[in-house]
Amino acid sequence: MSPVKPLAVFDFDGTLCPGDSILPFLMTCIREGIAPRTQLLKAARGYLGQRAGLISPGEAKSMTLSFLKGLRDDQVAQTAAAFAREELFPKIPRHALTLLRDLRDAGWFILLVSASTDVYMRFLPDLLGADGVISTICECTDSQPSVYTGRVLSNCRDEEKVSRLYAWHALHPDVGFPPTLGFGDSRHDAPMLAACKTPVLVSPDRTLRREFPQAPVLDWSQPVPLSSLLSSAR
C-alpha cells in the first residue's frame, strides 16, 4: 500500500499570484472579442453592489462573468489557457515557484483552492506543478459541445472552501487530511487555514494576522525553506 501523501493547500489570488485575476481575465476576453466592452459596466455594478451589501459576492461574480452565457467551452478554452500561461504564470514570485517545486520533490500533494473561476484556473496546475485545483465553477451544459449557462456555482471562498475541501478529500482518500500546510492572504481564507494543521500567512491583511497571531508570515521576497515551515507544523 502506498504511503499517504501530505497535503499542502494554496489560495491563488493574493497568495501565489499578486492581486486579482478575474478582472484581468475579463479584460483579456474583451481584447480577444469574446466579451463586449459593456461587460466592464456590468462588472463595476456588481462590484459596487457587493461593496454596498446589496448583492452577494457570488452574484457580483456572476455579473462579471455573465458574458460567458451561450459561449461554447471550446470557444473560450484557448483564450483562458493563454491567459493562465502568458499573464498569470509570469506573475508568480520566484520563491513561490521554488517552494512548490520543493514540496513536489518531497512527495507532497499540492492543491490550489481558489475563489477564481475554473474557466482559467483549470490550466494552472500543469503550469505550477500542482496536483489539482478547487475553484469557483462556471456552469456548463452536459451537451457536446458544452455551453456556458451564465450561472456561477459554488463561489469558492470563506466557508465554501472548507466544504469543497472535504468533498474533494472524500474522493481522494490516498491524500493526508486535514492539510498539513495551508497558505492564504486574506480573511476569506481564514476558514480554510483554520482547517489546516499549520496555517501560513502570505502578506496577510490585518484581520487574518489577528486571527492567526502565531502563524508564520512570509511575503515571497526571501527564500522559504520547506524545513522551516515543517518546524512550525503542530
C-alpha positions as CSV (number, residue, x, y, z in Angstrom):
1,M,0.0,0.0,0.0
2,S,1.4,3.4,-1.0
3,P,2.1,5.9,1.8
4,V,-0.4,8.7,2.3
5,K,0.8,11.9,0.8
6,P,0.9,15.0,3.0
7,L,-1.3,17.8,1.6
8,A,-0.5,21.5,1.1
9,V,-3.3,23.8,0.0
10,F,-2.8,27.2,-1.6
11,D,-5.1,30.1,-2.2
12,F,-4.3,31.7,-5.5
13,D,-5.2,35.4,-5.9
14,G,-3.1,37.5,-3.5
15,T,-1.3,34.4,-2.2
16,L,0.6,32.8,-5.1
17,C,-0.4,35.5,-7.7
18,P,-0.3,39.2,-6.7
19,G,-3.7,40.9,-7.0
20,D,-7.0,39.8,-8.5
21,S,-7.2,37.6,-11.6
22,I,-10.9,37.8,-12.6
23,L,-10.9,41.4,-13.9
24,P,-7.7,40.9,-15.9
25,F,-9.4,37.8,-17.4
26,L,-12.3,39.9,-18.4
27,M,-10.0,42.5,-20.0
28,T,-8.3,39.7,-21.9
29,C,-11.7,38.4,-23.2
30,I,-12.6,42.0,-24.3
31,R,-9.4,42.3,-26.2
32,E,-10.0,38.9,-27.9
33,G,-13.5,39.9,-28.8
34,I,-15.1,37.2,-26.6
35,A,-16.7,39.8,-24.2
36,P,-18.2,43.2,-25.2
37,R,-16.8,46.3,-23.7
38,T,-20.1,47.0,-22.0
39,Q,-19.2,44.0,-19.7
40,L,-17.0,46.4,-17.8
41,L,-20.1,48.3,-16.7
42,K,-21.7,45.1,-15.5
43,A,-18.6,44.2,-13.6
44,A,-18.5,47.6,-12.0
45,R,-22.1,47.4,-11.0
46,G,-21.5,44.0,-9.5
47,Y,-18.5,45.3,-7.5
48,L,-20.3,48.3,-6.2
49,G,-23.4,46.3,-5.3
50,Q,-21.3,43.8,-3.4
51,R,-19.5,46.6,-1.5
52,A,-22.8,48.2,-0.6
53,G,-24.1,44.9,0.7
54,L,-26.9,44.8,-1.9
55,I,-25.8,41.5,-3.6
56,S,-23.6,38.6,-2.5
57,P,-20.1,38.1,-3.8
58,G,-21.3,35.2,-5.9
59,E,-23.9,37.4,-7.5
60,A,-21.2,40.0,-8.2
61,K,-19.0,37.4,-9.8
62,S,-21.9,36.2,-11.9
63,M,-22.4,39.7,-13.2
64,T,-18.7,40.0,-14.1
65,L,-18.7,36.6,-16.0
66,S,-22.2,36.8,-17.5
67,F,-20.7,37.3,-20.9
68,L,-19.9,33.6,-21.0
69,K,-23.6,32.7,-21.4
70,G,-24.2,30.9,-24.7
71,L,-20.5,30.5,-25.4
72,R,-19.1,27.1,-26.1
73,D,-16.3,25.9,-23.8
74,D,-14.1,25.3,-26.7
75,Q,-14.6,28.9,-27.8
76,V,-13.2,30.2,-24.5
77,A,-10.6,27.5,-23.6
78,Q,-7.8,28.6,-25.9
79,T,-8.0,32.2,-24.6
80,A,-8.3,31.0,-21.0
81,A,-5.3,28.7,-21.3
82,A,-3.2,31.5,-22.9
83,F,-4.3,33.9,-20.1
84,A,-3.1,31.4,-17.5
85,R,0.2,30.8,-19.3
86,E,1.0,34.3,-20.5
87,E,-0.5,36.6,-17.9
88,L,-0.8,34.7,-14.6
89,F,2.1,32.4,-14.6
90,P,4.8,35.1,-15.2
91,K,3.4,37.0,-12.1
92,I,4.1,34.1,-9.7
93,P,7.1,35.0,-7.5
94,R,10.3,33.0,-8.0
95,H,10.4,31.9,-4.3
96,A,6.9,30.7,-4.5
97,L,7.7,28.6,-7.5
98,T,10.7,27.2,-5.7
99,L,8.6,26.2,-2.7
100,L,6.1,24.5,-4.9
101,R,9.0,22.6,-6.6
102,D,10.4,21.6,-3.2
103,L,7.0,20.3,-2.0
104,R,6.5,18.3,-5.2
105,D,10.0,16.9,-5.0
106,A,9.4,15.9,-1.4
107,G,6.3,13.9,-2.4
108,W,3.6,16.3,-1.2
109,F,0.2,16.6,-2.9
110,I,-0.3,20.3,-3.9
111,L,-3.8,21.6,-4.2
112,L,-4.9,25.1,-5.4
113,V,-8.1,26.3,-3.6
114,S,-9.3,29.5,-5.2
115,A,-12.3,31.8,-5.5
116,S,-11.3,32.5,-9.1
117,T,-13.1,30.7,-11.8
118,D,-12.4,27.3,-13.2
119,V,-12.6,28.8,-16.7
120,Y,-8.9,29.5,-16.4
121,M,-7.9,28.0,-13.0
122,R,-8.0,24.5,-14.5
123,F,-4.9,25.3,-16.5
124,L,-2.8,26.4,-13.6
125,P,-1.9,23.0,-12.0
126,D,0.2,22.0,-15.1
127,L,2.0,25.3,-15.1
128,L,2.8,25.3,-11.4
129,G,3.4,21.6,-10.9
130,A,0.4,21.3,-8.7
131,D,-1.7,18.2,-8.5
132,G,-5.2,19.6,-8.6
133,V,-7.4,22.7,-8.2
134,I,-10.7,23.5,-6.5
135,S,-12.2,26.8,-7.8
136,T,-15.4,28.7,-8.4
137,I,-17.5,26.8,-11.0
138,C,-19.0,28.4,-14.1
139,E,-21.8,26.1,-15.0
140,C,-21.8,24.4,-18.4
141,T,-24.4,22.2,-20.1
142,D,-23.9,18.5,-20.4
143,S,-24.3,18.7,-24.2
144,Q,-21.5,18.3,-26.7
145,P,-20.0,20.8,-27.3
146,S,-20.5,22.1,-23.7
147,V,-22.0,25.6,-23.5
148,Y,-21.8,28.1,-20.6
149,T,-25.1,28.9,-19.0
150,G,-24.0,32.2,-17.4
151,R,-24.6,30.8,-13.9
152,V,-21.8,30.8,-11.3
153,L,-22.0,27.8,-8.9
154,S,-20.1,27.2,-5.7
155,N,-18.4,30.5,-5.2
156,C,-15.3,29.1,-3.6
157,R,-14.4,31.4,-0.8
158,D,-14.9,31.6,3.0
159,E,-16.6,28.5,4.4
160,E,-17.2,27.2,0.9
161,K,-13.5,26.5,0.6
162,V,-13.7,24.1,3.6
163,S,-16.9,22.4,2.3
164,R,-15.3,21.9,-1.1
165,L,-12.1,20.6,0.5
166,Y,-14.0,17.9,2.5
167,A,-15.9,16.9,-0.6
168,W,-12.7,16.7,-2.6
169,H,-11.0,14.5,0.1
170,A,-13.9,12.1,0.1
171,L,-12.8,11.3,-3.5
172,H,-9.0,11.3,-2.7
173,P,-8.6,9.1,0.4
174,D,-4.9,8.5,-0.5
175,V,-4.1,12.1,0.4
176,G,-3.4,13.1,4.0
177,F,-6.2,15.1,5.7
178,P,-6.6,17.6,7.2
179,P,-4.0,19.6,5.2
180,T,-0.6,19.8,6.8
181,L,0.1,23.2,5.4
182,G,-2.3,25.9,4.2
183,F,-1.4,29.2,2.6
184,G,-3.6,32.3,2.4
185,D,-3.5,36.1,2.4
186,S,-7.0,37.4,3.4
187,R,-9.8,37.0,5.8
188,H,-11.7,35.0,3.2
189,D,-9.0,32.3,3.6
190,A,-9.4,32.1,7.3
191,P,-11.9,29.1,7.4
192,M,-9.6,27.1,5.2
193,L,-6.5,28.0,7.2
194,A,-8.2,27.1,10.4
195,A,-8.9,23.6,8.9
196,C,-5.1,23.1,8.3
197,K,-2.6,21.8,10.8
198,T,-0.3,24.7,10.1
199,P,-1.6,28.0,8.5
200,V,0.9,30.1,6.7
201,L,0.1,33.8,6.0
202,V,1.3,35.4,2.8
203,S,1.4,39.2,3.0
204,P,-1.8,38.9,5.2
205,D,-4.4,41.6,5.7
206,R,-4.9,42.8,9.3
207,T,-7.9,40.6,10.0
208,L,-6.1,37.5,9.0
209,R,-3.0,38.4,11.0
210,R,-5.1,39.0,14.2
211,E,-6.9,35.7,13.7
212,F,-3.6,33.7,13.5
213,P,-1.1,35.6,15.6
214,Q,1.3,32.6,16.0
215,A,1.3,31.6,12.3
216,P,4.4,32.0,10.1
217,V,4.3,35.1,7.9
218,L,6.0,35.4,4.5
219,D,5.9,37.7,1.5
220,W,8.0,35.7,-1.1
221,S,10.7,38.4,-1.1
222,Q,13.0,35.8,0.5
223,P,13.5,32.0,0.0
224,V,11.1,29.9,2.1
225,P,12.9,26.7,3.1
226,L,10.4,23.8,3.4
227,S,12.3,22.7,6.6
228,S,11.4,26.0,8.3
229,L,7.7,25.5,7.6
230,L,7.7,21.9,8.8
231,S,9.4,23.0,12.0
232,S,6.3,25.2,12.6
233,A,3.9,22.4,12.0
234,R,2.0,21.4,15.1
